[in-house]
Amino acid sequence: MEKTFEEIKNDFIDASLEEKIKIYTTAENLTVEQFKELLAYYPIKHLERLEKAVNSK
């Protein structure tokens, strides 16, 4: 069963940095707004790591 956005968001909030990157890069069917909402819970000082992971997909 597919997770709802709220479930994905809650998992993301509670996740470690590596888990956040995995969730962000593997989430499917999210809107731009939902991806932006997840970014609000991502530590900005590690944004470069997320960018690299997204760009390597």
C-alpha positions as CSV (number, residue, x, y, z in Angstrom):
1,M,0.0,0.0,0.0
2,E,1.3,3.4,-0.9
3,K,2.0,5.8,1.9
4,T,0.1,9.1,2.1
5,F,2.0,12.4,2.0
6,E,1.4,12.8,5.7
7,E,3.0,9.5,6.4
8,I,6.0,10.3,4.2
9,K,6.3,13.7,5.9
10,N,6.2,12.1,9.4
11,D,8.8,9.5,8.4
12,F,11.0,12.3,6.9
13,I,10.8,14.4,10.0
14,D,11.9,11.6,12.3
15,A,14.6,10.2,9.9
16,S,18.4,10.6,10.1
17,L,20.1,12.6,7.4
18,E,20.8,9.6,5.3
19,E,17.3,8.4,5.6
20,K,16.0,11.9,4.7
21,I,18.0,11.8,1.5
22,K,16.7,8.3,0.7
23,I,13.1,9.3,1.3
24,Y,13.5,12.5,-0.8
25,T,15.1,10.8,-3.7
26,T,12.8,7.8,-3.8
27,A,9.4,9.4,-3.1
28,E,7.1,9.1,-6.1
29,N,4.0,11.0,-7.1
30,L,4.6,14.1,-4.9
31,T,3.8,17.5,-6.1
32,V,6.4,20.3,-6.2
33,E,4.7,21.8,-3.2
34,Q,5.0,18.6,-1.3
35,F,8.7,18.3,-2.1
36,K,9.1,21.9,-0.9
37,E,7.3,21.1,2.3
38,L,9.7,18.2,3.0
39,L,12.6,20.6,2.4
40,A,11.4,22.7,5.3
41,Y,12.4,19.7,7.5
42,Y,15.8,19.2,5.9
43,P,18.9,20.7,7.6
44,I,20.0,23.5,5.2
45,K,23.7,23.1,6.1
46,H,23.6,19.7,4.3
47,L,21.7,20.8,1.3
48,E,24.6,20.1,-1.0
49,R,24.5,16.4,-0.1
50,L,20.8,16.3,-1.1
51,E,21.5,18.1,-4.3
52,K,24.2,15.6,-5.3
53,A,21.8,12.7,-4.5
54,V,19.0,14.2,-6.5
55,N,21.3,15.0,-9.5
56,S,22.7,11.5,-9.5
57,K,19.3,9.9,-10.0
